[in-house]
Amino acid sequence: MHHVGDGTARIDDFADAITLEDVPGEYLFSFDTDGSMTPRTAFEMACKSLSSRFGDLLEQLSEDL
């Protein structure tokens, strides 16, 4: 976006093009798949993988502490 960055006359036109705001108690994200599985399947597999990894981490921390 060099054509709308600092030092250009267009920066004010795009000042609020992207805004971020906190939504208490919410976390929003998006992801894409390559089409080999549905988004729901990809999400569920990712959750299982993360759960397993965090379980392993918890186990290692419990042993070390």
MMTF fields as JSON, N, C-alpha, C and O atoms, coordinates in Angstrom:
{
  "mmtfVersion": "1.0.0",
  "mmtfProducer": "UNKNOWN",
  "numBonds": 259,
  "numAtoms": 260,
  "numGroups": 65,
  "numChains": 1,
  "numModels": 1,
  "chainsPerModel": [1],
  "groupsPerChain": [65],
  "chainIdList": ["A"],
  "bondAtomList": [4, 2, 8, 6, 12, 10, 16, 14, 20, 18, 24, 22, 28, 26, 32, 30, 36, 34, 40, 38, 44, 42, 48, 46, 52, 50, 56, 54, 60, 58, 64, 62, 68, 66, 72, 70, 76, 74, 80, 78, 84, 82, 88, 86, 92, 90, 96, 94, 100, 98, 104, 102, 108, 106, 112, 110, 116, 114, 120, 118, 124, 122, 128, 126, 132, 130, 136, 134, 140, 138, 144, 142, 148, 146, 152, 150, 156, 154, 160, 158, 164, 162, 168, 166, 172, 170, 176, 174, 180, 178, 184, 182, 188, 186, 192, 190, 196, 194, 200, 198, 204, 202, 208, 206, 212, 210, 216, 214, 220, 218, 224, 222, 228, 226, 232, 230, 236, 234, 240, 238, 244, 242, 248, 246, 252, 250, 256, 254],
  "bondOrderList": [1, 1, 1, 1, 1, 1, 1, 1, 1, 1, 1, 1, 1, 1, 1, 1, 1, 1, 1, 1, 1, 1, 1, 1, 1, 1, 1, 1, 1, 1, 1, 1, 1, 1, 1, 1, 1, 1, 1, 1, 1, 1, 1, 1, 1, 1, 1, 1, 1, 1, 1, 1, 1, 1, 1, 1, 1, 1, 1, 1, 1, 1, 1, 1],
  "groupList": [{"groupName": "MET", "atomNameList": ["N", "CA", "C", "O"], "elementList": ["N", "C", "C", "O"], "formalChargeList": [0, 0, 0, 0], "bondAtomList": [1, 0, 2, 1, 3, 2], "bondOrderList": [1, 1, 2], "singleLetterCode": "M", "chemCompType": "L-PEPTIDE LINKING"}, {"groupName": "HIS", "atomNameList": ["N", "CA", "C", "O"], "elementList": ["N", "C", "C", "O"], "formalChargeList": [0, 0, 0, 0], "bondAtomList": [1, 0, 2, 1, 3, 2], "bondOrderList": [1, 1, 2], "singleLetterCode": "H", "chemCompType": "L-PEPTIDE LINKING"}, {"groupName": "VAL", "atomNameList": ["N", "CA", "C", "O"], "elementList": ["N", "C", "C", "O"], "formalChargeList": [0, 0, 0, 0], "bondAtomList": [1, 0, 2, 1, 3, 2], "bondOrderList": [1, 1, 2], "singleLetterCode": "V", "chemCompType": "L-PEPTIDE LINKING"}, {"groupName": "GLY", "atomNameList": ["N", "CA", "C", "O"], "elementList": ["N", "C", "C", "O"], "formalChargeList": [0, 0, 0, 0], "bondAtomList": [1, 0, 2, 1, 3, 2], "bondOrderList": [1, 1, 2], "singleLetterCode": "G", "chemCompType": "PEPTIDE LINKING"}, {"groupName": "ASP", "atomNameList": ["N", "CA", "C", "O"], "elementList": ["N", "C", "C", "O"], "formalChargeList": [0, 0, 0, 0], "bondAtomList": [1, 0, 2, 1, 3, 2], "bondOrderList": [1, 1, 2], "singleLetterCode": "D", "chemCompType": "L-PEPTIDE LINKING"}, {"groupName": "THR", "atomNameList": ["N", "CA", "C", "O"], "elementList": ["N", "C", "C", "O"], "formalChargeList": [0, 0, 0, 0], "bondAtomList": [1, 0, 2, 1, 3, 2], "bondOrderList": [1, 1, 2], "singleLetterCode": "T", "chemCompType": "L-PEPTIDE LINKING"}, {"groupName": "ALA", "atomNameList": ["N", "CA", "C", "O"], "elementList": ["N", "C", "C", "O"], "formalChargeList": [0, 0, 0, 0], "bondAtomList": [1, 0, 2, 1, 3, 2], "bondOrderList": [1, 1, 2], "singleLetterCode": "A", "chemCompType": "L-PEPTIDE LINKING"}, {"groupName": "ARG", "atomNameList": ["N", "CA", "C", "O"], "elementList": ["N", "C", "C", "O"], "formalChargeList": [0, 0, 0, 0], "bondAtomList": [1, 0, 2, 1, 3, 2], "bondOrderList": [1, 1, 2], "singleLetterCode": "R", "chemCompType": "L-PEPTIDE LINKING"}, {"groupName": "ILE", "atomNameList": ["N", "CA", "C", "O"], "elementList": ["N", "C", "C", "O"], "formalChargeList": [0, 0, 0, 0], "bondAtomList": [1, 0, 2, 1, 3, 2], "bondOrderList": [1, 1, 2], "singleLetterCode": "I", "chemCompType": "L-PEPTIDE LINKING"}, {"groupName": "PHE", "atomNameList": ["N", "CA", "C", "O"], "elementList": ["N", "C", "C", "O"], "formalChargeList": [0, 0, 0, 0], "bondAtomList": [1, 0, 2, 1, 3, 2], "bondOrderList": [1, 1, 2], "singleLetterCode": "F", "chemCompType": "L-PEPTIDE LINKING"}, {"groupName": "LEU", "atomNameList": ["N", "CA", "C", "O"], "elementList": ["N", "C", "C", "O"], "formalChargeList": [0, 0, 0, 0], "bondAtomList": [1, 0, 2, 1, 3, 2], "bondOrderList": [1, 1, 2], "singleLetterCode": "L", "chemCompType": "L-PEPTIDE LINKING"}, {"groupName": "GLU", "atomNameList": ["N", "CA", "C", "O"], "elementList": ["N", "C", "C", "O"], "formalChargeList": [0, 0, 0, 0], "bondAtomList": [1, 0, 2, 1, 3, 2], "bondOrderList": [1, 1, 2], "singleLetterCode": "E", "chemCompType": "L-PEPTIDE LINKING"}, {"groupName": "PRO", "atomNameList": ["N", "CA", "C", "O"], "elementList": ["N", "C", "C", "O"], "formalChargeList": [0, 0, 0, 0], "bondAtomList": [1, 0, 2, 1, 3, 2], "bondOrderList": [1, 1, 2], "singleLetterCode": "P", "chemCompType": "L-PEPTIDE LINKING"}, {"groupName": "TYR", "atomNameList": ["N", "CA", "C", "O"], "elementList": ["N", "C", "C", "O"], "formalChargeList": [0, 0, 0, 0], "bondAtomList": [1, 0, 2, 1, 3, 2], "bondOrderList": [1, 1, 2], "singleLetterCode": "Y", "chemCompType": "L-PEPTIDE LINKING"}, {"groupName": "SER", "atomNameList": ["N", "CA", "C", "O"], "elementList": ["N", "C", "C", "O"], "formalChargeList": [0, 0, 0, 0], "bondAtomList": [1, 0, 2, 1, 3, 2], "bondOrderList": [1, 1, 2], "singleLetterCode": "S", "chemCompType": "L-PEPTIDE LINKING"}, {"groupName": "CYS", "atomNameList": ["N", "CA", "C", "O"], "elementList": ["N", "C", "C", "O"], "formalChargeList": [0, 0, 0, 0], "bondAtomList": [1, 0, 2, 1, 3, 2], "bondOrderList": [1, 1, 2], "singleLetterCode": "C", "chemCompType": "L-PEPTIDE LINKING"}, {"groupName": "LYS", "atomNameList": ["N", "CA", "C", "O"], "elementList": ["N", "C", "C", "O"], "formalChargeList": [0, 0, 0, 0], "bondAtomList": [1, 0, 2, 1, 3, 2], "bondOrderList": [1, 1, 2], "singleLetterCode": "K", "chemCompType": "L-PEPTIDE LINKING"}, {"groupName": "GLN", "atomNameList": ["N", "CA", "C", "O"], "elementList": ["N", "C", "C", "O"], "formalChargeList": [0, 0, 0, 0], "bondAtomList": [1, 0, 2, 1, 3, 2], "bondOrderList": [1, 1, 2], "singleLetterCode": "Q", "chemCompType": "L-PEPTIDE LINKING"}],
  "groupTypeList": [0, 1, 1, 2, 3, 4, 3, 5, 6, 7, 8, 4, 4, 9, 6, 4, 6, 8, 5, 10, 11, 4, 2, 12, 3, 11, 13, 10, 9, 14, 9, 4, 5, 4, 3, 14, 0, 5, 12, 7, 5, 6, 9, 11, 0, 6, 15, 16, 14, 10, 14, 14, 7, 9, 3, 4, 10, 10, 11, 17, 10, 14, 11, 4, 10],
  "groupIdList": [1, 2, 3, 4, 5, 6, 7, 8, 9, 10, 11, 12, 13, 14, 15, 16, 17, 18, 19, 20, 21, 22, 23, 24, 25, 26, 27, 28, 29, 30, 31, 32, 33, 34, 35, 36, 37, 38, 39, 40, 41, 42, 43, 44, 45, 46, 47, 48, 49, 50, 51, 52, 53, 54, 55, 56, 57, 58, 59, 60, 61, 62, 63, 64, 65],
  "secStructList": [7, 4, 4, 4, 1, 6, 6, 1, 6, 6, 4, 4, 4, 4, 6, 6, 1, 1, 7, 7, 7, 7, 7, 6, 6, 7, 7, 7, 7, 7, 7, 7, 7, 7, 1, 1, 1, 7, 2, 2, 2, 2, 2, 2, 2, 2, 2, 2, 2, 2, 2, 2, 2, 2, 2, 2, 2, 2, 2, 2, 2, 2, 2, 2, 7],
  "xCoordList": [0.82, 0.0, 0.867, 0.537, 1.966, 2.841, 2.135, 2.483, 1.157, 0.459, -0.522, -1.076, -0.749, -1.621, -0.927, -1.582, 0.384, 1.119, 1.45, 0.989, 2.278, 2.724, 3.375, 4.094, 3.119, 3.712, 2.901, 3.308, 1.767, 0.912, -0.33, -0.682, -0.966, -2.181, -3.38, -4.434, -3.25, -4.388, -4.486, -5.458, -3.512, -3.523, -4.785, -5.306, -5.283, -6.501, -7.727, -8.666, -7.724, -8.852, -8.994, -10.095, -7.878, -7.875, -7.581, -7.263, -7.682, -7.318, -8.098, -7.539, -9.364, -10.186, -10.565, -11.593, -9.742, -10.06, -10.067, -10.876, -9.172, -9.115, -9.185, -8.374, -10.138, -10.257, -10.275, -10.785, -9.72, -9.709, -10.445, -10.282, -11.242, -11.934, -12.037, -12.197, -11.943, -12.096, -13.564, -14.398, -13.869, -15.212, -15.051, -14.54, -15.479, -15.28, -15.789, -16.917, -14.933, -15.313, -15.317, -15.751, -14.853, -14.876, -13.48, -12.653, -13.233, -12.02, -12.451, -12.963, -12.256, -12.673, -11.45, -10.439, -11.54, -10.456, -11.036, -12.187, -10.22, -10.65, -9.491, -8.331, -9.812, -8.788, -9.32, -10.527, -8.41, -8.763, -8.263, -7.283, -8.931, -8.452, -8.107, -8.448, -7.431, -7.098, -8.207, -8.057, -9.32, -10.451, -10.447, -11.401, -9.376, -9.309, -10.18, -10.443, -10.626, -11.543, -12.419, -12.102, -13.51, -14.407, -13.764, -12.91, -14.164, -13.647, -13.91, -13.06, -15.071, -15.386, -14.411, -13.919, -14.131, -13.193, -11.805, -11.142, -11.36, -10.043, -9.975, -8.98, -11.031, -11.071, -11.041, -10.297, -11.84, -11.887, -10.551, -10.113, -9.904, -8.589, -7.552, -6.7, -7.623, -6.697, -6.911, -5.944, -8.163, -8.465, -7.923, -7.364, -8.081, -7.557, -6.039, -5.464, -5.397, -3.94, -3.454, -2.517, -4.085, -3.694, -3.945, -3.129, -5.062, -5.373, -4.298, -3.864, -3.88, -2.839, -1.518, -0.835, -1.168, 0.095, 0.086, 1.075, -1.035, -1.11, -1.123, -0.591, -1.727, -1.698, -0.278, 0.122, 0.488, 1.894, 2.689, 3.514, 2.438, 3.134, 2.793, 3.676, 1.527, 1.099, 1.781, 2.223, 1.862, 2.511, 3.988, 4.503, 4.662, 6.085, 6.301, 7.228, 5.449, 5.569, 5.313, 5.992, 4.343, 4.033, 5.216, 5.493, 5.913, 7.082, 8.236, 8.961, 8.399, 9.539, 9.316, 10.273, 8.074, 7.809, 7.482, 7.219],
  "yCoordList": [-1.183, 0.0, 1.251, 2.239, 1.212, 2.375, 3.57, 4.717, 3.304, 4.397, 5.128, 6.151, 4.635, 5.341, 5.561, 5.911, 5.363, 5.483, 6.91, 7.866, 7.027, 8.349, 9.091, 8.501, 10.368, 11.191, 11.261, 11.931, 10.593, 10.676, 11.478, 11.62, 11.981, 12.763, 11.873, 12.384, 10.557, 9.65, 9.034, 8.337, 9.271, 8.596, 8.907, 8.029, 10.133, 10.478, 9.747, 9.476, 9.424, 8.7, 7.297, 6.749, 6.715, 5.333, 5.223, 4.14, 6.323, 6.343, 5.316, 4.718, 5.102, 4.154, 2.927, 2.301, 2.583, 1.45, 0.14, -0.745, 0.015, -1.186, -0.725, 0.091, -1.238, -0.892, -2.165, -3.198, -2.077, -3.192, -2.756, -1.628, -3.634, -3.325, -4.583, -5.687, -4.398, -5.515, -5.829, -4.933, -7.118, -7.592, -8.471, -9.587, -7.982, -8.731, -10.171, -10.417, -11.109, -12.514, -13.185, -14.331, -12.513, -13.077, -13.093, -12.227, -14.088, -14.156, -14.58, -15.685, -13.733, -14.009, -14.303, -13.607, -15.314, -15.62, -16.26, -16.695, -16.307, -16.968, -17.78, -17.526, -18.751, -19.577, -20.1, -20.108, -20.533, -21.113, -22.544, -22.894, -23.36, -24.716, -24.824, -23.954, -25.902, -26.113, -26.863, -27.221, -27.098, -27.777, -29.283, -29.958, -29.821, -31.27, -31.756, -32.953, -30.835, -31.172, -29.958, -28.84, -30.195, -29.082, -28.2, -28.667, -26.949, -26.091, -26.669, -26.564, -27.273, -27.861, -28.986, -29.064, -29.86, -30.96, -30.424, -30.912, -29.423, -28.829, -28.238, -28.414, -27.538, -26.932, -27.999, -27.872, -29.044, -30.107, -30.832, -31.17, -31.074, -31.723, -30.825, -31.306, -29.527, -28.587, -28.558, -28.515, -28.581, -28.589, -29.845, -29.774, -30.984, -32.239, -32.191, -32.615, -31.676, -31.582, -30.648, -30.978, -29.489, -28.546, -29.123, -28.948, -29.806, -30.419, -31.432, -31.479, -32.23, -33.222, -32.549, -32.968, -31.52, -30.822, -30.146, -30.202, -29.508, -28.871, -29.911, -29.668, -31.07, -32.155, -32.632, -32.863, -32.782, -33.179, -32.133, -32.473, -30.868, -29.788, -29.796, -29.642, -29.974, -30.03, -31.185, -31.037, -32.325, -33.498, -33.22, -33.553, -32.617, -32.305, -31.293, -31.432, -30.283, -29.289, -29.91, -29.579, -30.803, -31.47, -32.294, -32.347, -32.937, -33.737, -32.857, -33.211, -31.712, -30.842, -29.949, -29.503, -29.694, -28.811, -29.662, -29.145],
  "zCoordList": [0.0, 0.0, 0.0, 0.656, -0.728, -0.799, -1.43, -1.153, -2.267, -2.938, -2.028, -2.43, -0.817, 0.126, 1.463, 2.445, 1.517, 2.768, 3.137, 2.512, 4.189, 4.632, 3.477, 2.67, 3.408, 2.364, 1.093, 0.144, 1.045, -0.14, 0.205, 1.377, -0.775, -0.551, -0.245, 0.133, -0.399, -0.242, 1.148, 1.437, 2.011, 3.311, 4.112, 4.8, 4.035, 4.777, 4.24, 4.989, 2.941, 2.353, 2.931, 2.974, 3.378, 3.851, 5.346, 5.838, 6.059, 7.478, 8.295, 9.214, 7.984, 8.744, 7.92, 8.176, 6.934, 6.061, 6.836, 6.558, 7.8, 8.639, 10.08, 10.518, 10.805, 12.217, 13.046, 12.612, 14.227, 15.166, 16.411, 16.877, 16.941, 18.183, 19.025, 18.506, 20.325, 21.252, 21.432, 21.566, 21.433, 21.745, 22.98, 22.882, 24.136, 25.375, 25.267, 24.838, 25.664, 25.676, 24.317, 24.206, 23.288, 21.936, 21.333, 21.619, 20.497, 19.697, 18.305, 18.123, 17.341, 15.972, 15.12, 15.213, 14.308, 13.386, 12.144, 12.125, 11.11, 9.876, 9.333, 9.658, 8.511, 7.891, 6.573, 6.331, 5.732, 4.44, 4.384, 5.042, 3.605, 3.348, 1.869, 1.067, 1.532, 0.121, -0.61, -1.779, 0.083, -0.529, -0.348, -0.736, 0.24, 0.414, 1.571, 1.692, 2.415, 3.505, 3.776, 3.37, 4.46, 4.77, 5.843, 6.596, 5.917, 6.982, 8.375, 9.259, 8.571, 9.882, 10.225, 11.351, 9.248, 9.473, 9.786, 10.701, 9.033, 9.271, 10.677, 11.381, 11.084, 12.414, 13.502, 14.475, 13.345, 14.352, 14.452, 15.551, 13.323, 13.349, 14.018, 14.766, 13.751, 14.381, 15.889, 16.65, 16.327, 17.762, 18.429, 19.523, 17.782, 18.338, 18.44, 19.442, 17.405, 17.404, 18.507, 19.233, 18.634, 19.681, 21.066, 21.971, 21.236, 22.52, 22.908, 24.059, 21.951, 22.196, 22.557, 23.491, 21.82, 22.082, 23.451, 24.182, 23.796, 25.108, 26.216, 27.299, 25.959, 26.934, 27.172, 28.313, 26.093, 26.215, 26.991, 27.839, 26.697, 27.388, 28.874, 29.718, 29.191, 30.591, 31.317, 32.456, 30.657, 31.247, 31.511, 32.578, 30.552, 30.723, 31.844, 32.642, 31.901, 32.969, 34.334, 35.306, 34.411, 35.678, 36.163, 37.361, 35.232, 35.595, 36.062, 36.992, 35.412, 35.709, 36.921, 37.553, 37.241, 38.383, 39.551, 40.637]
}
